[in-house]
Amino acid sequence: MMNISKPMIDLIKEIRRRCPSDIKPSIKLANPDVIDEILVLYHASSDTIFRALVKELCLIAGSPWSEAITKPQDNAGQFITKTYRGQTIYESINTEVKEKDTRQKSVKMYRGVAIK
């Protein structure tokens, strides 16, 4: 578990304020993967102030995140966002799953149970 300091909290709040409105629900201090989600946005963003704030946050956070900022992300664009009950979820796109889904017939679901 990472120890979050006051400057990191302020940076996360400012990053949340500057990110797109559809992503804001997933950037919370209670989320244990908040920095990883912010890194996905960092690689996709062109806003220089947002990128500077994320870079400063990762440098304060330490080793795994400060190294992730310097490396280019090779799997950029392989994530999709889905909203489920008000929560935004990032899911990776697998080409195998994508092909399999196109071959299957759609099944109606009701409360998690398939209806025939």
C-alpha positions as CSV (number, residue, x, y, z in Angstrom):
1,M,0.0,0.0,0.0
2,M,1.4,3.4,-1.0
3,N,1.5,6.2,1.5
4,I,-0.1,9.3,0.0
5,S,1.1,12.7,1.1
6,K,-0.6,16.0,1.1
7,P,1.1,17.3,-2.1
8,M,0.0,14.1,-3.9
9,I,-3.6,14.6,-2.8
10,D,-3.6,18.2,-4.1
11,L,-2.1,17.0,-7.4
12,I,-4.8,14.3,-7.8
13,K,-7.5,16.8,-7.1
14,E,-6.1,19.2,-9.7
15,I,-5.7,16.4,-12.2
16,R,-9.3,15.4,-11.6
17,R,-10.4,18.9,-12.2
18,R,-8.6,19.1,-15.5
19,C,-9.6,15.7,-17.0
20,P,-12.6,15.2,-19.2
21,S,-15.9,15.0,-17.4
22,D,-16.6,11.4,-18.4
23,I,-13.4,10.2,-16.7
24,K,-13.9,12.1,-13.5
25,P,-15.9,9.4,-11.6
26,S,-13.0,7.0,-11.9
27,I,-10.4,9.4,-10.4
28,K,-11.0,9.1,-6.7
29,L,-8.6,8.9,-3.8
30,A,-10.3,5.8,-2.6
31,N,-9.4,4.0,-5.8
32,P,-6.2,2.0,-5.3
33,D,-5.4,2.1,-9.0
34,V,-5.9,5.8,-9.4
35,I,-2.4,6.5,-10.6
36,D,-2.5,3.7,-13.2
37,E,-5.8,5.1,-14.6
38,I,-4.3,8.6,-14.7
39,L,-1.3,7.2,-16.6
40,V,-3.6,5.8,-19.3
41,L,-5.0,9.3,-19.7
42,Y,-1.6,10.8,-19.6
43,H,-0.5,8.9,-22.7
44,A,-3.7,9.8,-24.6
45,S,-3.8,13.5,-23.6
46,S,-2.4,16.5,-25.5
47,D,-3.1,19.0,-22.7
48,T,0.4,20.2,-21.6
49,I,-0.8,21.4,-18.1
50,F,-2.5,18.0,-17.5
51,R,0.6,16.2,-18.6
52,A,2.9,18.3,-16.4
53,L,0.6,17.6,-13.3
54,V,0.7,13.9,-14.0
55,K,4.4,13.9,-14.5
56,E,4.9,15.7,-11.2
57,L,2.5,13.2,-9.4
58,C,4.4,10.2,-10.7
59,L,7.8,11.7,-9.7
60,I,6.5,12.2,-6.2
61,A,4.9,8.7,-6.1
62,G,8.1,6.9,-6.8
63,S,9.7,4.1,-8.7
64,P,7.1,2.1,-10.7
65,W,5.2,5.2,-11.8
66,S,8.1,7.5,-12.4
67,E,9.5,4.9,-14.8
68,A,6.1,4.5,-16.5
69,I,6.1,8.2,-17.4
70,T,9.4,8.0,-19.3
71,K,8.6,4.8,-21.2
72,P,6.3,5.2,-24.2
73,Q,3.2,3.1,-23.8
74,D,3.0,0.4,-26.5
75,N,-0.6,-0.6,-25.8
76,A,-2.1,2.9,-26.1
77,G,-5.5,2.7,-27.7
78,Q,-6.1,-0.9,-26.6
79,F,-8.5,0.1,-23.8
80,I,-12.1,1.0,-24.0
81,T,-14.2,2.7,-21.3
82,K,-17.5,1.3,-20.2
83,T,-19.9,2.8,-17.7
84,Y,-21.7,0.4,-15.4
85,R,-24.0,1.8,-12.7
86,G,-22.2,5.2,-12.8
87,Q,-18.7,3.9,-12.6
88,T,-16.3,4.2,-15.5
89,I,-14.4,1.0,-16.1
90,Y,-11.3,0.5,-18.4
91,E,-11.2,-2.8,-20.2
92,S,-8.5,-4.0,-22.5
93,I,-9.4,-5.0,-26.0
94,N,-8.2,-8.4,-27.0
95,T,-8.4,-9.3,-30.7
96,E,-9.3,-12.9,-29.9
97,V,-12.2,-11.8,-27.8
98,K,-13.3,-9.2,-30.3
99,E,-13.4,-11.9,-33.1
100,K,-15.2,-14.3,-30.9
101,D,-17.9,-11.8,-29.9
102,T,-18.7,-11.1,-33.6
103,R,-19.4,-14.8,-34.3
104,Q,-21.7,-15.3,-31.3
105,K,-25.4,-14.7,-31.4
106,S,-26.5,-12.0,-29.0
107,V,-28.0,-13.4,-25.8
108,K,-30.5,-11.4,-23.7
109,M,-29.5,-11.1,-20.1
110,Y,-31.7,-10.3,-17.1
111,R,-30.0,-9.7,-13.8
112,G,-27.0,-11.8,-14.8
113,V,-29.0,-14.8,-16.1
114,A,-29.2,-15.6,-19.8
115,I,-32.8,-15.6,-21.2
116,K,-33.5,-18.1,-24.0
